[in-house]
Amino acid sequence: MATYPIRNKQTGETKEVVMSIYEWDSWLEENGEQWERYYTPDNAPCLGVEVGEWSDRLMKKHPSFNEVLKKASKAPGAKIKPF
């Protein structure tokens, strides 16, 4: 079962309905004129995706990682470059 946050288009009333995706399709056909999906930052689905450049996030989480890259770049035949 899934939870669908919805808002009444005319009154602005918000609520959540719980039903399967199959039920949702038929419910939306019957009630789509009055209700719409309504997401806020609090109830929006999260995909677990981080935002930003991967190198910036890496340097924030592991500030000494650039030192490791500097040492690795000194190895013979290395193609690694520090940030």
PDB file with SEQRES, HELIX, SHEET and CRYST1 records, atoms N, CA, C and O in Angstrom:
SEQRES   1 A   83  MET ALA THR TYR PRO ILE ARG ASN LYS GLN THR GLY GLU          
SEQRES   2 A   83  THR LYS GLU VAL VAL MET SER ILE TYR GLU TRP ASP SER          
SEQRES   3 A   83  TRP LEU GLU GLU ASN GLY GLU GLN TRP GLU ARG TYR TYR          
SEQRES   4 A   83  THR PRO ASP ASN ALA PRO CYS LEU GLY VAL GLU VAL GLY          
SEQRES   5 A   83  GLU TRP SER ASP ARG LEU MET LYS LYS HIS PRO SER PHE          
SEQRES   6 A   83  ASN GLU VAL LEU LYS LYS ALA SER LYS ALA PRO GLY ALA          
SEQRES   7 A   83  LYS ILE LYS PRO PHE                                          
HELIX    1 AA1 ILE A   21  ASN A   31  1                                  11    
HELIX    2 AA2 TRP A   54  LYS A   61  1                                   8    
HELIX    3 AA3 PHE A   65  SER A   73  1                                   9    
SHEET    1 AA1 3 THR A  14  MET A  19  0                                        
SHEET    2 AA1 3 ALA A   2  ASN A   8 -1                                        
SHEET    3 AA1 3 TRP A  35  ARG A  37 -1                                        
CRYST1    1.000    1.000    1.000  90.00  90.00  90.00 P 1           1          
ATOM      1  N   MET A   1       0.832  -1.173   0.000  1.00  0.00           N  
ATOM      2  CA  MET A   1       0.000   0.000   0.000  1.00  0.00           C  
ATOM      3  C   MET A   1       0.887   1.249   0.000  1.00  0.00           C  
ATOM      4  O   MET A   1       1.943   1.287   0.631  1.00  0.00           O  
ATOM      5  N   ALA A   2       0.432   2.240  -0.710  1.00  0.00           N  
ATOM      6  CA  ALA A   2       1.163   3.500  -0.798  1.00  0.00           C  
ATOM      7  C   ALA A   2       0.334   4.626  -0.196  1.00  0.00           C  
ATOM      8  O   ALA A   2      -0.893   4.552  -0.130  1.00  0.00           O  
ATOM      9  N   THR A   3       1.027   5.659   0.237  1.00  0.00           N  
ATOM     10  CA  THR A   3       0.376   6.837   0.782  1.00  0.00           C  
ATOM     11  C   THR A   3       0.493   7.964  -0.236  1.00  0.00           C  
ATOM     12  O   THR A   3       1.586   8.273  -0.710  1.00  0.00           O  
ATOM     13  N   TYR A   4      -0.637   8.572  -0.564  1.00  0.00           N  
ATOM     14  CA  TYR A   4      -0.669   9.641  -1.552  1.00  0.00           C  
ATOM     15  C   TYR A   4      -1.121  10.940  -0.888  1.00  0.00           C  
ATOM     16  O   TYR A   4      -2.262  11.031  -0.436  1.00  0.00           O  
ATOM     17  N   PRO A   5      -0.244  11.949  -0.820  1.00  0.00           N  
ATOM     18  CA  PRO A   5      -0.680  13.241  -0.314  1.00  0.00           C  
ATOM     19  C   PRO A   5      -1.476  13.956  -1.405  1.00  0.00           C  
ATOM     20  O   PRO A   5      -1.027  14.048  -2.548  1.00  0.00           O  
ATOM     21  N   ILE A   6      -2.652  14.460  -1.053  1.00  0.00           N  
ATOM     22  CA  ILE A   6      -3.498  15.113  -2.049  1.00  0.00           C  
ATOM     23  C   ILE A   6      -4.006  16.446  -1.509  1.00  0.00           C  
ATOM     24  O   ILE A   6      -4.018  16.688  -0.302  1.00  0.00           O  
ATOM     25  N   ARG A   7      -4.428  17.308  -2.444  1.00  0.00           N  
ATOM     26  CA  ARG A   7      -4.979  18.611  -2.093  1.00  0.00           C  
ATOM     27  C   ARG A   7      -6.224  18.852  -2.926  1.00  0.00           C  
ATOM     28  O   ARG A   7      -6.250  18.554  -4.120  1.00  0.00           O  
ATOM     29  N   ASN A   8      -7.251  19.392  -2.293  1.00  0.00           N  
ATOM     30  CA  ASN A   8      -8.467  19.760  -2.991  1.00  0.00           C  
ATOM     31  C   ASN A   8      -8.190  21.022  -3.793  1.00  0.00           C  
ATOM     32  O   ASN A   8      -7.719  22.014  -3.235  1.00  0.00           O  
ATOM     33  N   LYS A   9      -8.468  21.004  -5.073  1.00  0.00           N  
ATOM     34  CA  LYS A   9      -8.169  22.134  -5.951  1.00  0.00           C  
ATOM     35  C   LYS A   9      -8.986  23.375  -5.620  1.00  0.00           C  
ATOM     36  O   LYS A   9      -8.524  24.492  -5.850  1.00  0.00           O  
ATOM     37  N   GLN A  10     -10.180  23.203  -5.089  1.00  0.00           N  
ATOM     38  CA  GLN A  10     -11.049  24.350  -4.817  1.00  0.00           C  
ATOM     39  C   GLN A  10     -10.875  24.880  -3.400  1.00  0.00           C  
ATOM     40  O   GLN A  10     -10.780  26.092  -3.208  1.00  0.00           O  
ATOM     41  N   THR A  11     -10.832  24.015  -2.421  1.00  0.00           N  
ATOM     42  CA  THR A  11     -10.789  24.467  -1.025  1.00  0.00           C  
ATOM     43  C   THR A  11      -9.383  24.552  -0.457  1.00  0.00           C  
ATOM     44  O   THR A  11      -9.163  25.250   0.532  1.00  0.00           O  
ATOM     45  N   GLY A  12      -8.419  23.852  -1.065  1.00  0.00           N  
ATOM     46  CA  GLY A  12      -7.058  23.839  -0.550  1.00  0.00           C  
ATOM     47  C   GLY A  12      -6.843  22.841   0.585  1.00  0.00           C  
ATOM     48  O   GLY A  12      -5.748  22.755   1.139  1.00  0.00           O  
ATOM     49  N   GLU A  13      -7.885  22.088   0.930  1.00  0.00           N  
ATOM     50  CA  GLU A  13      -7.782  21.076   1.979  1.00  0.00           C  
ATOM     51  C   GLU A  13      -6.749  20.026   1.559  1.00  0.00           C  
ATOM     52  O   GLU A  13      -6.722  19.594   0.406  1.00  0.00           O  
ATOM     53  N   THR A  14      -5.910  19.627   2.501  1.00  0.00           N  
ATOM     54  CA  THR A  14      -4.914  18.589   2.211  1.00  0.00           C  
ATOM     55  C   THR A  14      -5.167  17.388   3.102  1.00  0.00           C  
ATOM     56  O   THR A  14      -5.629  17.526   4.234  1.00  0.00           O  
ATOM     57  N   LYS A  15      -4.858  16.201   2.578  1.00  0.00           N  
ATOM     58  CA  LYS A  15      -4.941  14.970   3.354  1.00  0.00           C  
ATOM     59  C   LYS A  15      -4.134  13.898   2.644  1.00  0.00           C  
ATOM     60  O   LYS A  15      -3.653  14.098   1.529  1.00  0.00           O  
ATOM     61  N   GLU A  16      -3.993  12.771   3.296  1.00  0.00           N  
ATOM     62  CA  GLU A  16      -3.288  11.633   2.714  1.00  0.00           C  
ATOM     63  C   GLU A  16      -4.255  10.466   2.592  1.00  0.00           C  
ATOM     64  O   GLU A  16      -5.043  10.194   3.499  1.00  0.00           O  
ATOM     65  N   VAL A  17      -4.182   9.783   1.461  1.00  0.00           N  
ATOM     66  CA  VAL A  17      -4.990   8.585   1.266  1.00  0.00           C  
ATOM     67  C   VAL A  17      -4.045   7.401   1.097  1.00  0.00           C  
ATOM     68  O   VAL A  17      -2.978   7.530   0.496  1.00  0.00           O  
ATOM     69  N   VAL A  18      -4.437   6.261   1.625  1.00  0.00           N  
ATOM     70  CA  VAL A  18      -3.616   5.053   1.563  1.00  0.00           C  
ATOM     71  C   VAL A  18      -4.345   4.025   0.716  1.00  0.00           C  
ATOM     72  O   VAL A  18      -5.463   3.621   1.036  1.00  0.00           O  
ATOM     73  N   MET A  19      -3.701   3.605  -0.367  1.00  0.00           N  
ATOM     74  CA  MET A  19      -4.296   2.602  -1.254  1.00  0.00           C  
ATOM     75  C   MET A  19      -3.221   2.048  -2.180  1.00  0.00           C  
ATOM     76  O   MET A  19      -2.115   2.584  -2.246  1.00  0.00           O  
ATOM     77  N   SER A  20      -3.545   0.989  -2.885  1.00  0.00           N  
ATOM     78  CA  SER A  20      -2.595   0.404  -3.831  1.00  0.00           C  
ATOM     79  C   SER A  20      -2.534   1.272  -5.090  1.00  0.00           C  
ATOM     80  O   SER A  20      -3.396   2.124  -5.307  1.00  0.00           O  
ATOM     81  N   ILE A  21      -1.538   1.056  -5.892  1.00  0.00           N  
ATOM     82  CA  ILE A  21      -1.390   1.840  -7.122  1.00  0.00           C  
ATOM     83  C   ILE A  21      -2.537   1.567  -8.084  1.00  0.00           C  
ATOM     84  O   ILE A  21      -2.927   2.449  -8.849  1.00  0.00           O  
ATOM     85  N   TYR A  22      -3.073   0.372  -8.052  1.00  0.00           N  
ATOM     86  CA  TYR A  22      -4.202   0.044  -8.924  1.00  0.00           C  
ATOM     87  C   TYR A  22      -5.462   0.790  -8.481  1.00  0.00           C  
ATOM     88  O   TYR A  22      -6.225   1.300  -9.301  1.00  0.00           O  
ATOM     89  N   GLU A  23      -5.656   0.838  -7.173  1.00  0.00           N  
ATOM     90  CA  GLU A  23      -6.789   1.601  -6.644  1.00  0.00           C  
ATOM     91  C   GLU A  23      -6.614   3.091  -6.917  1.00  0.00           C  
ATOM     92  O   GLU A  23      -7.583   3.797  -7.198  1.00  0.00           O  
ATOM     93  N   TRP A  24      -5.364   3.567  -6.833  1.00  0.00           N  
ATOM     94  CA  TRP A  24      -5.080   4.987  -7.068  1.00  0.00           C  
ATOM     95  C   TRP A  24      -5.495   5.403  -8.473  1.00  0.00           C  
ATOM     96  O   TRP A  24      -6.088   6.468  -8.650  1.00  0.00           O  
ATOM     97  N   ASP A  25      -5.196   4.587  -9.464  1.00  0.00           N  
ATOM     98  CA  ASP A  25      -5.560   4.925 -10.845  1.00  0.00           C  
ATOM     99  C   ASP A  25      -7.068   5.105 -10.996  1.00  0.00           C  
ATOM    100  O   ASP A  25      -7.517   6.074 -11.610  1.00  0.00           O  
ATOM    101  N   SER A  26      -7.841   4.193 -10.450  1.00  0.00           N  
ATOM    102  CA  SER A  26      -9.297   4.321 -10.566  1.00  0.00           C  
ATOM    103  C   SER A  26      -9.823   5.465  -9.693  1.00  0.00           C  
ATOM    104  O   SER A  26     -10.765   6.155 -10.082  1.00  0.00           O  
ATOM    105  N   TRP A  27      -9.221   5.668  -8.516  1.00  0.00           N  
ATOM    106  CA  TRP A  27      -9.635   6.767  -7.653  1.00  0.00           C  
ATOM    107  C   TRP A  27      -9.386   8.107  -8.345  1.00  0.00           C  
ATOM    108  O   TRP A  27     -10.214   9.015  -8.276  1.00  0.00           O  
ATOM    109  N   LEU A  28      -8.242   8.217  -9.008  1.00  0.00           N  
ATOM    110  CA  LEU A  28      -7.890   9.459  -9.694  1.00  0.00           C  
ATOM    111  C   LEU A  28      -8.833   9.737 -10.860  1.00  0.00           C  
ATOM    112  O   LEU A  28      -9.171  10.892 -11.115  1.00  0.00           O  
ATOM    113  N   GLU A  29      -9.259   8.699 -11.567  1.00  0.00           N  
ATOM    114  CA  GLU A  29     -10.222   8.893 -12.655  1.00  0.00           C  
ATOM    115  C   GLU A  29     -11.549   9.433 -12.123  1.00  0.00           C  
ATOM    116  O   GLU A  29     -12.190  10.266 -12.763  1.00  0.00           O  
ATOM    117  N   GLU A  30     -11.950   8.956 -10.960  1.00  0.00           N  
ATOM    118  CA  GLU A  30     -13.218   9.387 -10.374  1.00  0.00           C  
ATOM    119  C   GLU A  30     -13.130  10.750  -9.688  1.00  0.00           C  
ATOM    120  O   GLU A  30     -14.102  11.505  -9.679  1.00  0.00           O  
ATOM    121  N   ASN A  31     -11.959  11.067  -9.109  1.00  0.00           N  
ATOM    122  CA  ASN A  31     -11.833  12.268  -8.282  1.00  0.00           C  
ATOM    123  C   ASN A  31     -10.817  13.278  -8.805  1.00  0.00           C  
ATOM    124  O   ASN A  31     -10.517  14.256  -8.120  1.00  0.00           O  
ATOM    125  N   GLY A  32     -10.290  13.063  -9.993  1.00  0.00           N  
ATOM    126  CA  GLY A  32      -9.233  13.925 -10.528  1.00  0.00           C  
ATOM    127  C   GLY A  32      -9.638  15.363 -10.777  1.00  0.00           C  
ATOM    128  O   GLY A  32      -8.780  16.244 -10.831  1.00  0.00           O  
ATOM    129  N   GLU A  33     -10.924  15.618 -10.931  1.00  0.00           N  
ATOM    130  CA  GLU A  33     -11.390  16.986 -11.148  1.00  0.00           C  
ATOM    131  C   GLU A  33     -11.262  17.825  -9.873  1.00  0.00           C  
ATOM    132  O   GLU A  33     -11.040  19.034  -9.941  1.00  0.00           O  
ATOM    133  N   GLN A  34     -11.403  17.177  -8.711  1.00  0.00           N  
ATOM    134  CA  GLN A  34     -11.399  17.905  -7.444  1.00  0.00           C  
ATOM    135  C   GLN A  34     -10.071  17.813  -6.697  1.00  0.00           C  
ATOM    136  O   GLN A  34      -9.701  18.741  -5.979  1.00  0.00           O  
ATOM    137  N   TRP A  35      -9.355  16.707  -6.858  1.00  0.00           N  
ATOM    138  CA  TRP A  35      -8.142  16.469  -6.082  1.00  0.00           C  
ATOM    139  C   TRP A  35      -6.919  16.345  -6.984  1.00  0.00           C  
ATOM    140  O   TRP A  35      -7.021  15.936  -8.140  1.00  0.00           O  
ATOM    141  N   GLU A  36      -5.746  16.710  -6.426  1.00  0.00           N  
ATOM    142  CA  GLU A  36      -4.477  16.575  -7.142  1.00  0.00           C  
ATOM    143  C   GLU A  36      -3.405  16.120  -6.168  1.00  0.00           C  
ATOM    144  O   GLU A  36      -3.524  16.324  -4.960  1.00  0.00           O  
ATOM    145  N   ARG A  37      -2.353  15.500  -6.702  1.00  0.00           N  
ATOM    146  CA  ARG A  37      -1.220  15.119  -5.853  1.00  0.00           C  
ATOM    147  C   ARG A  37      -0.585  16.391  -5.341  1.00  0.00           C  
ATOM    148  O   ARG A  37      -0.499  17.386  -6.060  1.00  0.00           O  
ATOM    149  N   TYR A  38      -0.137  16.359  -4.089  1.00  0.00           N  
ATOM    150  CA  TYR A  38       0.394  17.560  -3.465  1.00  0.00           C  
ATOM    151  C   TYR A  38       1.620  17.195  -2.639  1.00  0.00           C  
ATOM    152  O   TYR A  38       1.509  16.538  -1.604  1.00  0.00           O  
ATOM    153  N   TYR A  39       2.796  17.628  -3.105  1.00  0.00           N  
ATOM    154  CA  TYR A  39       4.035  17.333  -2.391  1.00  0.00           C  
ATOM    155  C   TYR A  39       4.588  18.586  -1.749  1.00  0.00           C  
ATOM    156  O   TYR A  39       4.565  19.669  -2.335  1.00  0.00           O  
ATOM    157  N   THR A  40       5.079  18.425  -0.548  1.00  0.00           N  
ATOM    158  CA  THR A  40       5.810  19.464   0.168  1.00  0.00           C  
ATOM    159  C   THR A  40       7.193  18.897   0.472  1.00  0.00           C  
ATOM    160  O   THR A  40       7.407  17.699   0.290  1.00  0.00           O  
ATOM    161  N   PRO A  41       8.128  19.710   0.923  1.00  0.00           N  
ATOM    162  CA  PRO A  41       9.438  19.142   1.277  1.00  0.00           C  
ATOM    163  C   PRO A  41       9.356  18.063   2.356  1.00  0.00           C  
ATOM    164  O   PRO A  41      10.222  17.192   2.431  1.00  0.00           O  
ATOM    165  N   ASP A  42       8.324  18.119   3.186  1.00  0.00           N  
ATOM    166  CA  ASP A  42       8.190  17.127   4.254  1.00  0.00           C  
ATOM    167  C   ASP A  42       7.648  15.786   3.772  1.00  0.00           C  
ATOM    168  O   ASP A  42       8.000  14.743   4.325  1.00  0.00           O  
ATOM    169  N   ASN A  43       6.795  15.799   2.747  1.00  0.00           N  
ATOM    170  CA  ASN A  43       6.190  14.534   2.320  1.00  0.00           C  
ATOM    171  C   ASN A  43       6.626  14.091   0.923  1.00  0.00           C  
ATOM    172  O   ASN A  43       6.081  13.124   0.390  1.00  0.00           O  
ATOM    173  N   ALA A  44       7.583  14.770   0.332  1.00  0.00           N  
ATOM    174  CA  ALA A  44       8.057  14.406  -1.007  1.00  0.00           C  
ATOM    175  C   ALA A  44       8.846  13.099  -0.947  1.00  0.00           C  
ATOM    176  O   ALA A  44       9.561  12.849   0.023  1.00  0.00           O  
ATOM    177  N   PRO A  45       8.719  12.269  -1.975  1.00  0.00           N  
ATOM    178  CA  PRO A  45       9.486  11.020  -1.987  1.00  0.00           C  
ATOM    179  C   PRO A  45      10.980  11.308  -2.111  1.00  0.00           C  
ATOM    180  O   PRO A  45      11.385  12.225  -2.826  1.00  0.00           O  
ATOM    181  N   CYS A  46      11.778  10.537  -1.427  1.00  0.00           N  
ATOM    182  CA  CYS A  46      13.223  10.715  -1.438  1.00  0.00           C  
ATOM    183  C   CYS A  46      13.862   9.532  -2.157  1.00  0.00           C  
ATOM    184  O   CYS A  46      13.545   8.375  -1.881  1.00  0.00           O  
ATOM    185  N   LEU A  47      14.747   9.834  -3.065  1.00  0.00           N  
ATOM    186  CA  LEU A  47      15.405   8.781  -3.822  1.00  0.00           C  
ATOM    187  C   LEU A  47      16.764   8.415  -3.246  1.00  0.00           C  
ATOM    188  O   LEU A  47      17.422   7.502  -3.745  1.00  0.00           O  
ATOM    189  N   GLY A  48      17.188   9.112  -2.210  1.00  0.00           N  
ATOM    190  CA  GLY A  48      18.480   8.819  -1.615  1.00  0.00           C  
ATOM    191  C   GLY A  48      19.630   9.357  -2.437  1.00  0.00           C  
ATOM    192  O   GLY A  48      20.744   8.842  -2.347  1.00  0.00           O  
ATOM    193  N   VAL A  49      19.389  10.369  -3.228  1.00  0.00           N  
ATOM    194  CA  VAL A  49      20.403  10.937  -4.102  1.00  0.00           C  
ATOM    195  C   VAL A  49      20.993  12.169  -3.448  1.00  0.00           C  
ATOM    196  O   VAL A  49      20.261  13.040  -2.978  1.00  0.00           O  
ATOM    197  N   GLU A  50      22.293  12.244  -3.416  1.00  0.00           N  
ATOM    198  CA  GLU A  50      22.953  13.428  -2.888  1.00  0.00           C  
ATOM    199  C   GLU A  50      23.101  14.445  -4.001  1.00  0.00           C  
ATOM    200  O   GLU A  50      23.236  14.090  -5.172  1.00  0.00           O  
ATOM    201  N   VAL A  51      23.074  15.706  -3.627  1.00  0.00           N  
ATOM    202  CA  VAL A  51      23.173  16.781  -4.600  1.00  0.00           C  
ATOM    203  C   VAL A  51      24.537  17.428  -4.482  1.00  0.00           C  
ATOM    204  O   VAL A  51      25.039  17.621  -3.375  1.00  0.00           O  
ATOM    205  N   GLY A  52      25.148  17.768  -5.617  1.00  0.00           N  
ATOM    206  CA  GLY A  52      26.432  18.447  -5.627  1.00  0.00           C  
ATOM    207  C   GLY A  52      27.484  17.637  -6.353  1.00  0.00           C  
ATOM    208  O   GLY A  52      27.255  16.496  -6.754  1.00  0.00           O  
ATOM    209  N   GLU A  53      28.633  18.249  -6.509  1.00  0.00           N  
ATOM    210  CA  GLU A  53      29.749  17.582  -7.179  1.00  0.00           C  
ATOM    211  C   GLU A  53      30.296  16.477  -6.274  1.00  0.00           C  
ATOM    212  O   GLU A  53      30.458  16.678  -5.070  1.00  0.00           O  
ATOM    213  N   TRP A  54      30.575  15.328  -6.851  1.00  0.00           N  
ATOM    214  CA  TRP A  54      31.062  14.199  -6.071  1.00  0.00           C  
ATOM    215  C   TRP A  54      32.391  14.521  -5.406  1.00  0.00           C  
ATOM    216  O   TRP A  54      32.646  14.084  -4.284  1.00  0.00           O  
ATOM    217  N   SER A  55      33.247  15.290  -6.095  1.00  0.00           N  
ATOM    218  CA  SER A  55      34.558  15.603  -5.518  1.00  0.00           C  
ATOM    219  C   SER A  55      34.422  16.525  -4.303  1.00  0.00           C  
ATOM    220  O   SER A  55      35.163  16.373  -3.332  1.00  0.00           O  
ATOM    221  N   ASP A  56      33.494  17.467  -4.344  1.00  0.00           N  
ATOM    222  CA  ASP A  56      33.278  18.351  -3.193  1.00  0.00           C  
ATOM    223  C   ASP A  56      32.752  17.566  -1.995  1.00  0.00           C  
ATOM    224  O   ASP A  56      33.192  17.779  -0.865  1.00  0.00           O  
ATOM    225  N   ARG A  57      31.806  16.655  -2.247  1.00  0.00           N  
ATOM    226  CA  ARG A  57      31.263  15.844  -1.159  1.00  0.00           C  
ATOM    227  C   ARG A  57      32.343  14.942  -0.564  1.00  0.00           C  
ATOM    228  O   ARG A  57      32.406  14.750   0.650  1.00  0.00           O  
ATOM    229  N   LEU A  58      33.191  14.392  -1.434  1.00  0.00           N  
ATOM    230  CA  LEU A  58      34.264  13.525  -0.966  1.00  0.00           C  
ATOM    231  C   LEU A  58      35.227  14.298  -0.080  1.00  0.00           C  
ATOM    232  O   LEU A  58      35.635  13.802   0.970  1.00  0.00           O  
ATOM    233  N   MET A  59      35.595  15.503  -0.488  1.00  0.00           N  
ATOM    234  CA  MET A  59      36.555  16.292   0.278  1.00  0.00           C  
ATOM    235  C   MET A  59      35.961  16.746   1.618  1.00  0.00           C  
ATOM    236  O   MET A  59      36.695  16.900   2.594  1.00  0.00           O  
ATOM    237  N   LYS A  60      34.645  16.959   1.674  1.00  0.00           N  
ATOM    238  CA  LYS A  60      34.023  17.339   2.940  1.00  0.00           C  
ATOM    239  C   LYS A  60      33.979  16.164   3.907  1.00  0.00           C  
ATOM    240  O   LYS A  60      34.194  16.334   5.107  1.00  0.00           O  
ATOM    241  N   LYS A  61      33.701  14.972   3.385  1.00  0.00           N  
ATOM    242  CA  LYS A  61      33.613  13.789   4.243  1.00  0.00           C  
ATOM    243  C   LYS A  61      34.997  13.292   4.669  1.00  0.00           C  
ATOM    244  O   LYS A  61      35.179  12.835   5.797  1.00  0.00           O  
ATOM    245  N   HIS A  62      35.965  13.387   3.762  1.00  0.00           N  
ATOM    246  CA  HIS A  62      37.304  12.857   4.010  1.00  0.00           C  
ATOM    247  C   HIS A  62      38.340  13.910   3.601  1.00  0.00           C  
ATOM    248  O   HIS A  62      38.916  13.803   2.519  1.00  0.00           O  
ATOM    249  N   PRO A  63      38.591  14.918   4.432  1.00  0.00           N  
ATOM    250  CA  PRO A  63      39.482  16.013   4.049  1.00  0.00           C  
ATOM    251  C   PRO A  63      40.914  15.580   3.744  1.00  0.00           C  
ATOM    252  O   PRO A  63      41.597  16.259   2.978  1.00  0.00           O  
ATOM    253  N   SER A  64      41.384  14.488   4.309  1.00  0.00           N  
ATOM    254  CA  SER A  64      42.769  14.058   4.068  1.00  0.00           C  
ATOM    255  C   SER A  64      42.902  13.176   2.826  1.00  0.00           C  
ATOM    256  O   SER A  64      43.998  12.695   2.535  1.00  0.00           O  
ATOM    257  N   PHE A  65      41.826  12.956   2.099  1.00  0.00           N  
ATOM    258  CA  PHE A  65      41.888  12.086   0.926  1.00  0.00           C  
ATOM    259  C   PHE A  65      42.807  12.658  -0.155  1.00  0.00           C  
ATOM    260  O   PHE A  65      43.412  11.901  -0.914  1.00  0.00           O  
ATOM    261  N   ASN A  66      42.915  13.979  -0.229  1.00  0.00           N  
ATOM    262  CA  ASN A  66      43.795  14.607  -1.220  1.00  0.00           C  
ATOM    263  C   ASN A  66      45.254  14.220  -0.967  1.00  0.00           C  
ATOM    264  O   ASN A  66      46.028  14.094  -1.915  1.00  0.00           O  
ATOM    265  N   GLU A  67      45.636  14.032   0.292  1.00  0.00           N  
ATOM    266  CA  GLU A  67      47.002  13.595   0.615  1.00  0.00           C  
ATOM    267  C   GLU A  67      47.252  12.191   0.073  1.00  0.00           C  
ATOM    268  O   GLU A  67      48.341  11.901  -0.423  1.00  0.00           O  
ATOM    269  N   VAL A  68      46.259  11.331   0.165  1.00  0.00           N  
ATOM    270  CA  VAL A  68      46.375   9.973  -0.374  1.00  0.00           C  
ATOM    271  C   VAL A  68      46.562  10.040  -1.883  1.00  0.00           C  
ATOM    272  O   VAL A  68      47.383   9.312  -2.439  1.00  0.00           O  
ATOM    273  N   LEU A  69      45.811  10.903  -2.546  1.00  0.00           N  
ATOM    274  CA  LEU A  69      45.945  11.049  -3.999  1.00  0.00           C  
ATOM    275  C   LEU A  69      47.318  11.598  -4.384  1.00  0.00           C  
ATOM    276  O   LEU A  69      47.884  11.185  -5.396  1.00  0.00           O  
ATOM    277  N   LYS A  70      47.857  12.515  -3.597  1.00  0.00           N  
ATOM    278  CA  LYS A  70      49.192  13.068  -3.887  1.00  0.00           C  
ATOM    279  C   LYS A  70      50.255  11.979  -3.818  1.00  0.00           C  
ATOM    280  O   LYS A  70      51.147  11.907  -4.664  1.00  0.00           O  
ATOM    281  N   LYS A  71      50.146  11.128  -2.788  1.00  0.00           N  
ATOM    282  CA  LYS A  71      51.110  10.030  -2.652  1.00  0.00           C  
ATOM    283  C   LYS A  71      50.962   9.038  -3.804  1.00  0.00           C  
ATOM    284  O   LYS A  71      51.958   8.552  -4.339  1.00  0.00           O  
ATOM    285  N   ALA A  72      49.713   8.735  -4.190  1.00  0.00           N  
ATOM    286  CA  ALA A  72      49.478   7.784  -5.272  1.00  0.00           C  
ATOM    287  C   ALA A  72      49.946   8.340  -6.611  1.00  0.00           C  
ATOM    288  O   ALA A  72      50.353   7.572  -7.483  1.00  0.00           O  
ATOM    289  N   SER A  73      49.897   9.642  -6.793  1.00  0.00           N  
ATOM    290  CA  SER A  73      50.305  10.229  -8.070  1.00  0.00           C  
ATOM    291  C   SER A  73      51.815  10.168  -8.273  1.00  0.00           C  
ATOM    292  O   SER A  73      52.292  10.314  -9.398  1.00  0.00           O  
ATOM    293  N   LYS A  74      52.572   9.953  -7.194  1.00  0.00           N  
ATOM    294  CA  LYS A  74      54.034   9.869  -7.292  1.00  0.00           C  
ATOM    295  C   LYS A  74      54.514   8.476  -7.695  1.00  0.00           C  
ATOM    296  O   LYS A  74      55.696   8.286  -7.981  1.00  0.00           O  
ATOM    297  N   ALA A  75      53.616   7.514  -7.719  1.00  0.00           N  
ATOM    298  CA  ALA A  75      53.999   6.149  -8.096  1.00  0.00           C  
ATOM    299  C   ALA A  75      54.352   6.117  -9.575  1.00  0.00           C  
ATOM    300  O   ALA A  75      53.755   6.854 -10.359  1.00  0.00           O  
ATOM    301  N   PRO A  76      55.316   5.274  -9.981  1.00  0.00           N  
ATOM    302  CA  PRO A  76      55.698   5.189 -11.380  1.00  0.00           C  
ATOM    303  C   PRO A  76      54.512   4.774 -12.279  1.00  0.00           C  
ATOM    304  O   PRO A  76      53.834   3.784 -12.003  1.00  0.00           O  
ATOM    305  N   GLY A  77      54.283   5.523 -13.324  1.00  0.00           N  
ATOM    306  CA  GLY A  77      53.210   5.225 -14.276  1.00  0.00           C  
ATOM    307  C   GLY A  77      51.824   5.629 -13.804  1.00  0.00           C  
ATOM    308  O   GLY A  77      50.832   5.293 -14.451  1.00  0.00           O  
ATOM    309  N   ALA A  78      51.737   6.344 -12.690  1.00  0.00           N  
ATOM    310  CA  ALA A  78      50.426   6.722 -12.145  1.00  0.00           C  
ATOM    311  C   ALA A  78      49.789   7.821 -12.989  1.00  0.00           C  
ATOM    312  O   ALA A  78      50.470   8.742 -13.441  1.00  0.00           O  
ATOM    313  N   LYS A  79      48.491   7.718 -13.194  1.00  0.00           N  
ATOM    314  CA  LYS A  79      47.735   8.724 -13.938  1.00  0.00           C  
ATOM    315  C   LYS A  79      46.757   9.458 -13.025  1.00  0.00           C  
ATOM    316  O   LYS A  79      45.836  10.138 -13.480  1.00  0.00           O  
ATOM    317  N   ILE A  80      46.988   9.298 -11.713  1.00  0.00           N  
ATOM    318  CA  ILE A  80      46.105   9.906 -10.715  1.00  0.00           C  
ATOM    319  C   ILE A  80      46.576  11.330 -10.450  1.00  0.00           C  
ATOM    320  O   ILE A  80      47.772  11.603 -10.349  1.00  0.00           O  
ATOM    321  N   LYS A  81      45.589  12.241 -10.340  1.00  0.00           N  
ATOM    322  CA  LYS A  81      45.903  13.623 -10.016  1.00  0.00           C  
ATOM    323  C   LYS A  81      45.086  14.034  -8.791  1.00  0.00           C  
ATOM    324  O   LYS A  81      43.906  13.701  -8.684  1.00  0.00           O  
ATOM    325  N   PRO A  82      45.722  14.759  -7.867  1.00  0.00           N  
ATOM    326  CA  PRO A  82      44.963  15.242  -6.713  1.00  0.00           C  
ATOM    327  C   PRO A  82      43.969  16.339  -7.131  1.00  0.00           C  
ATOM    328  O   PRO A  82      44.108  16.943  -8.195  1.00  0.00           O  
ATOM    329  N   PHE A  83      42.988  16.578  -6.294  1.00  0.00           N  
ATOM    330  CA  PHE A  83      41.990  17.612  -6.586  1.00  0.00           C  
ATOM    331  C   PHE A  83      42.569  18.987  -6.374  1.00  0.00           C  
ATOM    332  O   PHE A  83      41.877  19.986  -6.570  1.00  0.00           O  
TER     333      PHE A  83                                                      
END                                                                             
